[in-house]
Amino acid sequence: MQELVDLPGGARVATDQVLYNLTRRGIEYDLLPWCQHSGLPIMAYSPIEQGRVLRHSTLRIVAERHTGVTPAQVALAWVLRQDAVCAVPQSGKPEHVRENRGALDVRLTSQDFGRS
């Protein structure tokens, strides 16, 4: 990203769209901190890993702790918990769009992160 930003016109980069979700966290080592420091938002695609993360029992347990919250909403809330990170969840049905929107209201707790 630094090389891109250093190119002529590179300062016009508006976001970095990357694979980021609970099972694909590699950007947390260097890219995410660099983008946050530089004020460049991250656009996370496949935030629920095409539904695969929904099979994890921990997501279901966390969702059950929050009234009326689905595992998909927990997965999206986890991605969206950080400033300057947005998500691009795929949705082909109106009910999924509403479910995705509901993730914005989920407030994960330290217990949800395994910190008591």
C-alpha positions as CSV (number, residue, x, y, z in Angstrom):
1,M,0.0,0.0,0.0
2,Q,2.8,2.4,0.8
3,E,4.3,1.8,-2.7
4,L,0.8,2.5,-4.2
5,V,0.3,5.7,-2.2
6,D,3.8,6.9,-3.2
7,L,3.0,6.7,-6.9
8,P,1.8,9.8,-8.8
9,G,-1.9,10.0,-7.9
10,G,-1.6,7.4,-5.2
11,A,-2.9,9.8,-2.6
12,R,-6.3,9.5,-4.3
13,V,-6.7,5.9,-3.1
14,A,-10.0,5.8,-1.3
15,T,-10.0,2.3,0.3
16,D,-8.3,-1.1,0.3
17,Q,-10.7,-4.0,-0.4
18,V,-9.4,-7.2,1.2
19,L,-10.6,-10.6,2.4
20,Y,-11.2,-10.2,6.1
21,N,-13.4,-12.2,8.5
22,L,-13.1,-14.3,11.6
23,T,-11.1,-17.0,9.8
24,R,-9.1,-14.7,7.5
25,R,-7.3,-12.3,9.8
26,G,-3.9,-11.9,8.2
27,I,-4.3,-8.2,7.6
28,E,-4.2,-7.6,11.3
29,Y,-0.4,-8.1,11.4
30,D,0.6,-5.2,9.2
31,L,-2.0,-4.0,6.6
32,L,-4.8,-3.1,8.9
33,P,-2.6,-1.1,11.4
34,W,-0.9,0.7,8.4
35,C,-4.3,1.6,6.9
36,Q,-5.6,2.8,10.3
37,H,-2.5,4.9,10.9
38,S,-2.8,6.3,7.3
39,G,-6.5,7.0,7.5
40,L,-7.3,4.6,4.7
41,P,-10.5,2.6,5.3
42,I,-10.6,-1.2,4.9
43,M,-13.5,-2.7,2.9
44,A,-13.8,-6.3,4.0
45,Y,-15.2,-8.6,1.4
46,S,-16.6,-12.0,2.3
47,P,-17.1,-11.0,6.0
48,I,-19.0,-14.3,6.7
49,E,-16.7,-16.4,4.5
50,Q,-19.6,-17.3,2.2
51,G,-21.5,-18.7,5.2
52,R,-18.7,-21.0,6.3
53,V,-18.0,-19.2,9.5
54,L,-21.6,-19.7,10.5
55,R,-20.8,-23.4,11.3
56,H,-18.6,-22.4,14.2
57,S,-20.2,-23.2,17.5
58,T,-18.6,-20.2,19.2
59,L,-20.6,-17.9,16.9
60,R,-23.8,-19.5,17.9
61,I,-22.9,-19.3,21.6
62,V,-22.2,-15.6,21.3
63,A,-25.4,-15.0,19.3
64,E,-27.4,-16.7,22.0
65,R,-26.0,-14.3,24.6
66,H,-27.6,-11.4,22.7
67,T,-31.4,-11.4,22.4
68,G,-32.6,-11.8,18.8
69,V,-29.1,-11.8,17.2
70,T,-28.0,-14.3,14.6
71,P,-24.5,-15.8,14.1
72,A,-24.2,-13.9,10.8
73,Q,-24.9,-10.6,12.7
74,V,-22.2,-11.5,15.2
75,A,-19.7,-12.3,12.4
76,L,-20.5,-8.9,10.7
77,A,-20.4,-7.0,14.0
78,W,-17.0,-8.5,14.7
79,V,-15.7,-7.1,11.3
80,L,-17.4,-3.8,11.9
81,R,-16.2,-3.3,15.5
82,Q,-13.1,-1.4,14.3
83,D,-13.1,2.2,13.1
84,A,-12.6,2.6,9.4
85,V,-13.6,-1.0,8.5
86,C,-16.7,-1.6,6.5
87,A,-18.0,-4.8,5.1
88,V,-19.4,-6.0,1.8
89,P,-21.7,-8.9,2.7
90,Q,-23.3,-10.6,-0.2
91,S,-27.1,-10.7,0.0
92,G,-29.6,-11.9,-2.6
93,K,-32.7,-11.7,-0.4
94,P,-34.4,-8.8,1.3
95,E,-34.5,-10.7,4.6
96,H,-30.7,-11.1,4.4
97,V,-30.3,-7.4,3.8
98,R,-32.3,-6.7,6.9
99,E,-30.3,-9.2,8.9
100,N,-27.1,-7.6,7.7
101,R,-28.3,-4.2,8.7
102,G,-29.1,-5.6,12.2
103,A,-25.4,-6.3,12.7
104,L,-24.9,-2.5,13.1
105,D,-26.9,-2.7,16.4
106,V,-24.9,-5.6,17.9
107,R,-22.5,-4.5,20.6
108,L,-20.0,-7.3,21.4
109,T,-18.8,-7.5,24.9
110,S,-15.5,-8.5,26.5
111,Q,-17.1,-11.8,27.3
112,D,-17.8,-12.3,23.6
113,F,-14.2,-11.9,22.9
114,G,-13.2,-14.4,25.6
115,R,-12.1,-11.7,28.0
116,S,-13.9,-11.8,31.3
